[in-house]
Amino acid sequence: MDNIFGDAAERLFAQTCTADVIRRAEQGQRPAEAWQACEEAGFGDALVPQENGGAGLDLAEALPIVLAAGRHLCPYPVAHTLLARAWLCRAQRPQPTGSIALAPQGLALREGRLHGTNVPWVRTADYVLAEAGGQTWLLPTQAACIDPNGVHGNLAAEASWALADAESVENGAPLDVLAAAAYAGLIAGALERVLAMTLDYANQRSQFGKPIGRFQAVQQQISVMAEQVWAARMAAQLAFQGGEGQPAPLLAATGKARASQAAPLVADIAHAVHGAIGITEEYDLQLYTRRLREWRLAGGSETHWHERIGAHALSSGSDALSYLRGALQGKEAA
């Protein structure tokens, strides 16, 4: 699954999305230089067809970029951007210059303004592609009234826009599927990094004369972590299946549900192994576990997507095996 784009993204994000850059973004400093490097590398246009100036990748080929973004906690919405730009390309809308966050839920039209209670990435993104009032809107964050939501380090915030600043875009494809796929990939990448950090710590931290990673109880917990991490990675692979930059809806739902399910389990075990140091501001683990808990809920938690999948399965009239073999992917059972 790894490819030249994924390797390039890994190197770039390691250089530009350092812990210091992430902390400054959480404090309100936009990561302009980090985003510009990502833009110049072409990752935002990864799914845009070549005839429209993009790389023309399919979803599976673009997944390593999203995984790398999750591993390095990129403080701008690169995963959202590459999916949103492909969506806008299908809508025949010229590509905006800048990063784009997806907000399929949480916005409403009231008194001539678009209001969002917890708009994702709005503190660092250039645009928000949102659904509200039965329409899809492209919203420039420079024109937004933004109020912090009070959650420490959260890149989401309350925001509102005047309708004069909002551009309606017609496409028809729902944004929630795009957001589900994006968060599934980001979660999977971040979980891999949390597992690596926990393994390193367990092998370095000694107690009673030996590394704590040699204690059976710790090994058992880390094995549970590894199981969840690789389940999330496989879930992200499911989510990044589809055509023309549009994930298959039920596979994206399945991927996001499974990735969200893994996030709190891995975060809890990581903190249990690290102990008190894991929650300190100076230590990087808390950057990851806080974001994992946000991403678990963003775009719909596992409960939300399990309900969607269950309702579809019941309405399909198929038995469980036929549903898994065919209907889940929108195909007739063999």
Secondary structure as GFF3:
##gff-version 3
##sequence-region A 1 334
A	DSSP	alpha_helix	4	16	.	.	.	ID=ss1
A	DSSP	alpha_helix	19	26	.	.	.	ID=ss2
A	DSSP	alpha_helix	32	41	.	.	.	ID=ss3
A	DSSP	three_ten_helix	43	45	.	.	.	ID=ss4
A	DSSP	three_ten_helix	50	52	.	.	.	ID=ss5
A	DSSP	alpha_helix	59	71	.	.	.	ID=ss6
A	DSSP	alpha_helix	78	90	.	.	.	ID=ss7
A	DSSP	beta_strand	100	103	.	.	.	ID=ss8
A	DSSP	beta_strand	107	110	.	.	.	ID=ss9
A	DSSP	beta_strand	113	119	.	.	.	ID=ss10
A	DSSP	beta_strand	127	132	.	.	.	ID=ss11
A	DSSP	beta_strand	135	140	.	.	.	ID=ss12
A	DSSP	three_ten_helix	141	143	.	.	.	ID=ss13
A	DSSP	beta_strand	145	148	.	.	.	ID=ss14
A	DSSP	beta_strand	157	162	.	.	.	ID=ss15
A	DSSP	three_ten_helix	163	165	.	.	.	ID=ss16
A	DSSP	beta_strand	167	168	.	.	.	ID=ss17
A	DSSP	alpha_helix	175	204	.	.	.	ID=ss18
A	DSSP	beta_strand	206	207	.	.	.	ID=ss19
A	DSSP	beta_strand	210	211	.	.	.	ID=ss20
A	DSSP	three_ten_helix	212	214	.	.	.	ID=ss21
A	DSSP	alpha_helix	216	239	.	.	.	ID=ss22
A	DSSP	beta_strand	242	243	.	.	.	ID=ss23
A	DSSP	beta_strand	246	247	.	.	.	ID=ss24
A	DSSP	alpha_helix	249	274	.	.	.	ID=ss25
A	DSSP	three_ten_helix	275	279	.	.	.	ID=ss26
A	DSSP	alpha_helix	285	297	.	.	.	ID=ss27
A	DSSP	alpha_helix	302	316	.	.	.	ID=ss28
A	DSSP	alpha_helix	320	325	.	.	.	ID=ss29
A	DSSP	three_ten_helix	327	329	.	.	.	ID=ss30
###
